[in-house]
Amino acid sequence: MEEKQKLICDKCKVALEELEVQFSYLGKSFRHKVSRCPQCGQVCLSEDLVAGRMSEVESMMEDK
């Protein structure tokens, strides 16, 4: 089985962890687990998340 590569924070030089983060858009908030630096809080958003789920949420909120 192939081991998943860990992402490293460029600033802190520590491994990112899967942590829940709150996002806000057009006055609405939602939470989602993403790769985040446990020290500085920098997040790494995957292309799948941005093109998929976040795009869906954006479209739904803009339509209201």
N, C-alpha and C positions, 0 to 999 in steps of 0.2 A: 504494500500500500504506500502511496506517495504522501509524504508529510507536507502539510500546508506551510508555505513560507510565512514567517512573521514579519510584519511591517515594523519599522523602527522610526521613531520620531527623529527628524533631522536636527531639531533644536536640542532635545534632551538626551538623545542616544539611548532611549529605553524602548522596549517592545510595546506596541500599542495593544490595548485590551478591548474586548467587546463590552462596551458599556452603553447604558441607555442615555440618550441625549434628547433634549427637548428642542423641537424646531418650531419657529413661528413664521406664518406667512399670511398676509392680508388680515391680520388681527385674529387668526386662528392658530392654535397650537396642537402639536401632536408629538408623541414620543416614539423613538425607534432605536434599536441597538445598532451601533456602528463602531468601527475601530476608532479608538480615542486614546490619546496619550494620558496616562494616569497622573502625570506631573503638571503639564502646562495646559491640558484640555484640548489641544489641537485635534480635529477630527479628520478622518480620511473617508470620503464617500466613494463607494464603488460605482463604476459606470452603470452596473445593473440597477442599483438603487436609484441613481439620479435619472436614468432614462426610463425606468419602470415606475416604481411606487411613487416617488416624489413628483414625477411628471403627471401621474394620475391625480394626485392630491391637488396639485397646482391647477389642473384643468377643472376639477370639481369646484374649487374655491372661486375661480375666476368666473365660472358660469352662474354663480349665485348672485 
